[in-house]
Amino acid sequence: MSEDMKRFTPFDKGIKLVSKPNEYDDDPSVLRAVLSCGHVTDPETLTDYCKVQLDDGKTEFKCPLCAKKWPYDEVRTLAKLTINERYNFEDKLGTNTVNETCPGCGIFTERSDVSNLCVECSVCTANNRKPFKFCWQCVREWRGPQPRADRCGNGGCKLGDLELLRDCPVIIVPCVGREVQCPKIRACTSCGLLIEHVQGCNNMICSQCKNNFCFVCLQSAHYEEPCTLAPRQINSSDM
């Protein structure tokens, strides 16, 4: 290993490190980080993995062994990306994601400024005779100040929120004479605020927007009628 290669040391805090070899290198002297998917890697190998995926036009990073997604924050930390590498990664991610469907009209819209999540749809603006802007990340009508590169003002916009909705555990909840297996966390169907089911009634009142909805079917609140379990809200369009 050359002296200028990135590597982990015992002084790296907040990272689970092991001496376990991976599928491509069995050197026991190399410290490797445990990824969220359970596999292990060193910073240099992880950087190379992700560069290949970016060069292939991918807009997210996945483990080549199990295909589980790696959040960008995890990649940035465990790959020990330098300032230049971060700039190149984020620029490439923005370039690879050049089109998104407008939530207002369904037409693909181009994002010209990769440092701003707020995008104006020219079709909706013309049809409505007033500016229509949406968030490139959560694909909902824009809320809050702009420009912003991290999130809009909608609840659930943060990438970490979407991952939590996708990966949260399943719980058993009563539902009109039967029990159903339901995700433990849902996003408010109006504003996107994350809500955790603890116990009791399935009808939820959002503390942020006061929307009243059923935690099981994600429809308007009801008390006697049986309902159908709604799937996980794995996309922002499911909110």
C-alpha contacts under 8 A as a table, 3 or more apart, distances in Angstrom:
res1	aa1	res2	aa2	distance
1	M	5	M	6.89
2	S	5	M	5.67
5	M	44	E	6.67
6	K	42	D	8.00
6	K	43	P	5.79
6	K	44	E	5.59
6	K	80	K	7.15
7	R	30	V	7.83
7	R	31	L	7.41
7	R	42	D	6.33
7	R	43	P	5.77
7	R	44	E	6.99
8	F	12	D	6.59
8	F	17	L	8.00
8	F	30	V	7.91
8	F	31	L	5.78
8	F	32	R	6.80
8	F	33	A	7.89
8	F	42	D	7.05
8	F	43	P	7.21
9	T	12	D	5.69
9	T	31	L	6.95
10	P	17	L	7.90
12	D	15	I	6.47
15	I	33	A	6.53
15	I	34	V	7.79
15	I	78	L	7.77
16	K	33	A	5.61
16	K	34	V	5.75
17	L	31	L	6.17
17	L	32	R	5.44
17	L	33	A	4.57
17	L	34	V	6.33
18	V	31	L	5.66
18	V	32	R	5.39
18	V	33	A	6.32
18	V	34	V	7.24
19	S	28	P	5.71
19	S	29	S	6.76
19	S	30	V	6.16
19	S	31	L	4.93
19	S	32	R	6.11
20	K	26	D	7.83
20	K	28	P	6.72
20	K	31	L	7.65
20	K	32	R	7.06
20	K	40	V	7.53
21	P	24	Y	7.92
21	P	25	D	5.96
21	P	26	D	4.44
21	P	27	D	6.35
21	P	28	P	6.29
21	P	30	V	7.98
21	P	32	R	7.82
21	P	40	V	7.67
22	N	25	D	5.51
22	N	26	D	6.23
22	N	39	H	7.60
22	N	40	V	5.99
22	N	41	T	6.55
23	E	26	D	7.53
27	D	30	V	5.91
28	P	31	L	7.75
30	V	42	D	7.73
31	L	42	D	6.87
32	R	40	V	5.82
32	R	41	T	4.95
32	R	42	D	4.66
32	R	43	P	7.83
33	A	40	V	5.38
33	A	41	T	5.50
33	A	42	D	6.22
33	A	78	L	6.97
34	V	38	G	5.94
34	V	39	H	5.85
34	V	40	V	4.53
34	V	41	T	6.82
35	L	38	G	5.29
35	L	39	H	5.55
35	L	40	V	5.80
35	L	41	T	7.38
35	L	70	W	7.97
36	S	39	H	7.59
36	S	70	W	7.04
37	C	63	C	7.44
37	C	66	C	7.62
37	C	68	K	6.12
37	C	69	K	7.78
37	C	70	W	7.59
41	T	45	T	6.42
41	T	46	L	6.22
42	D	45	T	5.54
42	D	46	L	6.23
42	D	78	L	7.71
42	D	79	A	7.29
43	P	46	L	5.18
43	P	47	T	6.09
43	P	78	L	5.87
43	P	79	A	4.02
43	P	80	K	5.93
44	E	47	T	5.16
44	E	48	D	6.32
44	E	79	A	6.51
45	T	48	D	5.10
45	T	49	Y	6.16
45	T	79	A	7.90
46	L	49	Y	5.03
46	L	50	C	6.28
46	L	75	V	7.49
46	L	78	L	7.59
46	L	79	A	5.50
47	T	50	C	5.31
47	T	51	K	6.15
47	T	75	V	7.91
47	T	79	A	5.34
47	T	81	L	7.51
48	D	51	K	5.09
48	D	52	V	6.30
49	Y	52	V	5.48
49	Y	53	Q	6.62
49	Y	64	P	7.92
50	C	53	Q	5.06
50	C	54	L	6.20
50	C	61	F	6.27
51	K	54	L	5.10
51	K	55	D	6.11
51	K	89	F	7.76
52	V	55	D	5.08
52	V	56	D	6.25
53	Q	56	D	5.00
53	Q	57	G	6.62
53	Q	58	K	5.49
53	Q	61	F	6.80
54	L	57	G	5.18
54	L	58	K	5.18
54	L	59	T	7.01
54	L	89	F	7.62
54	L	92	K	6.60
54	L	93	L	6.99
54	L	96	N	7.71
55	D	58	K	7.38
57	G	96	N	5.43
58	K	61	F	7.31
58	K	93	L	7.64
58	K	96	N	6.54
59	T	93	L	5.58
59	T	96	N	5.95
59	T	97	T	6.21
60	E	69	K	7.20
60	E	70	W	7.61
60	E	71	P	7.77
60	E	72	Y	7.65
60	E	93	L	7.80
61	F	69	K	5.75
61	F	70	W	5.37
61	F	71	P	7.08
61	F	72	Y	7.27
62	K	67	A	5.15
62	K	68	K	5.33
62	K	69	K	4.25
62	K	70	W	5.47
63	C	66	C	5.63
63	C	67	A	4.69
63	C	68	K	5.44
63	C	69	K	6.40
63	C	70	W	6.91
64	P	67	A	5.57
70	W	74	E	6.54
70	W	75	V	6.65
71	P	74	E	5.31
71	P	75	V	6.46
72	Y	75	V	4.95
72	Y	76	R	5.98
73	D	76	R	5.11
73	D	77	T	6.29
74	E	77	T	5.27
74	E	78	L	5.98
75	V	78	L	5.34
75	V	79	A	5.48
75	V	80	K	7.93
76	R	79	A	5.58
76	R	80	K	6.05
76	R	81	L	5.46
76	R	86	R	7.25
77	T	80	K	5.19
77	T	81	L	6.88
78	L	81	L	7.91
81	L	84	N	7.85
81	L	85	E	5.44
81	L	86	R	5.76
82	T	85	E	5.00
82	T	86	R	6.06
83	I	86	R	5.15
83	I	87	Y	6.23
84	N	87	Y	5.09
84	N	88	N	6.16
85	E	88	N	5.05
85	E	89	F	5.93
86	R	89	F	5.08
86	R	90	E	6.01
87	Y	90	E	5.34
87	Y	91	D	5.95
88	N	91	D	5.10
88	N	92	K	5.99
89	F	92	K	5.16
89	F	93	L	6.12
90	E	93	L	4.99
90	E	94	G	6.17
91	D	94	G	5.15
91	D	95	T	6.17
91	D	114	V	7.29
92	K	95	T	4.92
92	K	96	N	6.02
93	L	96	N	5.16
93	L	97	T	6.24
94	G	97	T	5.19
94	G	98	V	6.73
94	G	114	V	5.33
95	T	98	V	5.75
95	T	114	V	7.63
97	T	100	E	7.66
98	V	110	E	5.67
98	V	111	R	5.85
98	V	112	S	7.92
99	N	108	F	5.83
99	N	109	T	5.39
99	N	110	E	4.72
99	N	111	R	6.46
100	E	108	F	5.26
100	E	109	T	5.40
100	E	110	E	6.71
100	E	111	R	7.82
100	E	136	W	7.02
101	T	106	G	5.28
101	T	107	I	5.39
101	T	108	F	4.32
101	T	109	T	6.01
101	T	139	V	7.73
102	C	105	C	5.76
102	C	106	G	4.85
102	C	107	I	5.54
102	C	108	F	6.13
102	C	109	T	6.25
102	C	121	C	6.80
102	C	134	F	7.25
102	C	139	V	7.09
103	P	106	G	5.65
103	P	134	F	7.40
103	P	139	V	6.22
103	P	140	R	6.13
103	P	141	E	7.19
104	G	124	C	6.54
104	G	141	E	7.89
105	C	123	V	7.53
105	C	124	C	6.47
109	T	121	C	6.51
111	R	114	V	6.67
111	R	119	V	6.40
111	R	136	W	7.93
113	D	116	N	5.65
114	V	117	L	7.23
115	S	148	R	7.35
115	S	149	A	5.28
116	N	119	V	7.58
116	N	146	Q	7.77
116	N	147	P	5.36
116	N	148	R	5.19
116	N	149	A	4.80
117	L	135	C	5.48
117	L	136	W	5.01
117	L	137	Q	6.55
117	L	147	P	7.07
117	L	148	R	5.93
117	L	149	A	5.42
117	L	150	D	7.35
117	L	151	R	6.95
117	L	152	C	7.41
118	C	133	K	6.39
118	C	134	F	5.83
118	C	135	C	5.02
118	C	136	W	6.35
118	C	142	W	6.64
118	C	146	Q	6.69
118	C	147	P	6.32
118	C	148	R	7.01
118	C	152	C	7.65
119	V	133	K	5.35
119	V	134	F	5.50
119	V	135	C	6.32
119	V	136	W	6.57
120	E	125	T	7.60
120	E	131	P	6.95
120	E	132	F	5.69
120	E	133	K	4.16
120	E	134	F	6.44
121	C	124	C	5.54
121	C	125	T	6.10
121	C	131	P	7.80
121	C	132	F	5.91
121	C	133	K	6.10
121	C	134	F	7.65
122	S	125	T	5.00
122	S	126	A	6.07
122	S	131	P	7.95
122	S	132	F	7.70
123	V	126	A	5.24
123	V	127	N	6.14
124	C	127	N	5.00
124	C	128	N	5.80
124	C	129	R	7.95
124	C	131	P	7.52
124	C	132	F	5.89
125	T	128	N	5.34
125	T	129	R	5.54
125	T	130	K	5.16
125	T	131	P	4.58
125	T	132	F	5.07
126	A	129	R	5.05
126	A	130	K	7.01
126	A	131	P	7.88
128	N	131	P	7.62
128	N	132	F	7.84
132	F	141	E	7.56
133	K	141	E	5.96
133	K	142	W	5.48
134	F	139	V	6.12
134	F	140	R	5.38
134	F	141	E	4.09
134	F	142	W	4.30
135	C	138	C	5.73
135	C	139	V	4.98
135	C	140	R	5.58
135	C	141	E	6.21
135	C	142	W	5.21
135	C	151	R	7.81
135	C	152	C	6.38
136	W	139	V	5.34
136	W	140	R	7.98
137	Q	151	R	7.07
137	Q	157	C	6.76
137	Q	159	L	7.86
138	C	156	G	7.79
138	C	157	C	5.19
138	C	158	K	7.92
138	C	235	N	7.90
138	C	236	S	5.11
138	C	237	S	7.49
139	V	236	S	6.55
139	V	237	S	6.83
140	R	154	N	7.84
140	R	236	S	7.59
140	R	237	S	7.47
142	W	152	C	6.40
142	W	153	G	7.19
142	W	154	N	7.47
143	R	152	C	5.85
143	R	153	G	4.63
143	R	154	N	5.96
144	G	152	C	6.07
144	G	153	G	4.62
144	G	154	N	7.83
145	P	148	R	7.40
145	P	152	C	7.65
145	P	153	G	7.64
146	Q	152	C	7.98
148	R	151	R	6.43
148	R	152	C	6.99
150	D	158	K	7.45
151	R	157	C	5.88
151	R	158	K	5.82
152	C	157	C	6.45
153	G	157	C	7.53
154	N	157	C	5.72
154	N	191	C	6.13
154	N	192	G	6.31
154	N	193	L	7.84
155	G	158	K	7.83
155	G	187	A	7.98
155	G	191	C	5.70
155	G	192	G	4.23
155	G	193	L	4.42
155	G	194	L	7.19
156	G	159	L	7.84
156	G	161	D	5.21
156	G	162	L	6.47
156	G	187	A	6.81
156	G	192	G	4.96
156	G	193	L	5.73
156	G	194	L	6.46
156	G	236	S	7.73
157	C	161	D	6.74
157	C	162	L	7.28
157	C	192	G	7.67
157	C	236	S	7.57
158	K	161	D	5.24
158	K	162	L	6.80
159	L	162	L	5.26
159	L	163	E	6.36
160	G	163	E	5.06
160	G	164	L	6.15
161	D	164	L	5.03
161	D	165	L	6.33
161	D	194	L	7.58
162	L	165	L	5.14
162	L	166	R	6.27
162	L	233	Q	7.88
162	L	234	I	6.46
162	L	235	N	7.08
162	L	236	S	7.28
163	E	166	R	4.97
163	E	167	D	6.00
163	E	234	I	7.64
164	L	167	D	5.20
164	L	168	C	5.49
164	L	185	I	7.80
165	L	168	C	5.72
165	L	183	P	7.85
165	L	185	I	6.12
165	L	186	R	6.50
165	L	187	A	7.63
165	L	232	R	6.87
165	L	233	Q	6.20
165	L	234	I	6.28
166	R	232	R	6.45
166	R	233	Q	6.81
166	R	234	I	5.10
168	C	183	P	6.46
168	C	184	K	6.26
168	C	185	I	6.47
169	P	183	P	6.04
169	P	184	K	5.84
170	V	181	Q	6.04
170	V	182	C	5.31
170	V	183	P	4.42
170	V	184	K	5.45
171	I	181	Q	5.52
171	I	182	C	5.42
171	I	183	P	6.16
171	I	184	K	5.67
172	I	179	E	6.31
172	I	180	V	5.57
172	I	181	Q	4.68
172	I	182	C	6.23
173	V	179	E	5.51
173	V	180	V	5.57
173	V	181	Q	6.52
173	V	182	C	6.80
173	V	202	N	7.81
174	P	177	G	7.16
174	P	178	R	5.84
174	P	179	E	4.39
174	P	180	V	6.44
174	P	202	N	7.99
175	C	178	R	5.25
175	C	179	E	5.47
175	C	180	V	6.63
175	C	202	N	7.85
175	C	216	V	7.87
175	C	226	P	6.98
175	C	227	C	7.63
176	V	179	E	7.98
176	V	224	E	6.61
176	V	225	E	7.01
176	V	226	P	5.51
180	V	229	L	7.56
182	C	216	V	6.63
182	C	229	L	7.31
183	P	186	R	6.96
183	P	232	R	6.65
184	K	196	E	5.82
184	K	197	H	5.61
184	K	198	V	7.98
185	I	194	L	6.65
185	I	195	I	5.61
185	I	196	E	4.46
185	I	197	H	6.34
186	R	194	L	5.75
186	R	195	I	5.38
186	R	196	E	6.51
186	R	215	F	7.02
186	R	232	R	7.86
186	R	233	Q	7.19
187	A	191	C	7.92
187	A	192	G	4.77
187	A	193	L	5.28
187	A	194	L	4.39
187	A	195	I	5.93
187	A	233	Q	7.46
187	A	239	M	6.31
188	C	191	C	5.67
188	C	192	G	4.48
188	C	193	L	5.15
188	C	194	L	6.33
188	C	195	I	6.91
188	C	206	C	6.50
188	C	211	N	7.39
188	C	213	F	7.83
188	C	239	M	6.83
189	T	192	G	5.97
189	T	211	N	7.70
189	T	213	F	7.42
189	T	218	L	6.81
189	T	239	M	4.88
190	S	209	C	7.43
190	S	211	N	6.43
190	S	239	M	7.26
191	C	208	Q	7.71
191	C	209	C	6.63
192	G	239	M	6.33
193	L	206	C	7.48
193	L	208	Q	7.19
195	I	206	C	7.69
197	H	202	N	7.79
197	H	215	F	7.80
201	C	204	M	7.60
202	N	214	C	5.67
202	N	215	F	5.17
202	N	216	V	6.72
203	N	212	N	6.72
203	N	213	F	5.58
203	N	214	C	4.49
203	N	215	F	5.98
203	N	221	A	5.49
203	N	222	H	7.12
203	N	223	Y	7.90
204	M	211	N	7.83
204	M	212	N	5.49
204	M	213	F	5.40
204	M	214	C	6.08
204	M	215	F	6.36
204	M	221	A	7.50
205	I	210	K	5.40
205	I	211	N	5.51
205	I	212	N	4.47
205	I	213	F	6.73
206	C	209	C	5.71
206	C	210	K	4.60
206	C	211	N	5.23
206	C	212	N	6.56
207	S	210	K	5.63
212	N	220	S	6.39
212	N	221	A	5.63
213	F	218	L	5.93
213	F	219	Q	5.60
213	F	220	S	4.45
213	F	221	A	4.23
213	F	222	H	7.85
214	C	217	C	5.74
214	C	218	L	4.94
214	C	219	Q	5.56
214	C	220	S	5.99
214	C	221	A	4.77
214	C	222	H	6.88
215	F	218	L	5.45
216	V	227	C	7.48
216	V	228	T	7.24
216	V	229	L	5.23
216	V	230	A	6.20
217	C	227	C	6.02
217	C	228	T	5.44
217	C	229	L	4.81
217	C	230	A	4.65
218	L	230	A	6.41
222	H	225	E	6.65
233	Q	236	S	6.95
233	Q	237	S	7.99
233	Q	238	D	5.08
233	Q	239	M	6.34
234	I	238	D	6.97
235	N	238	D	5.46
235	N	239	M	7.59
236	S	239	M	5.63
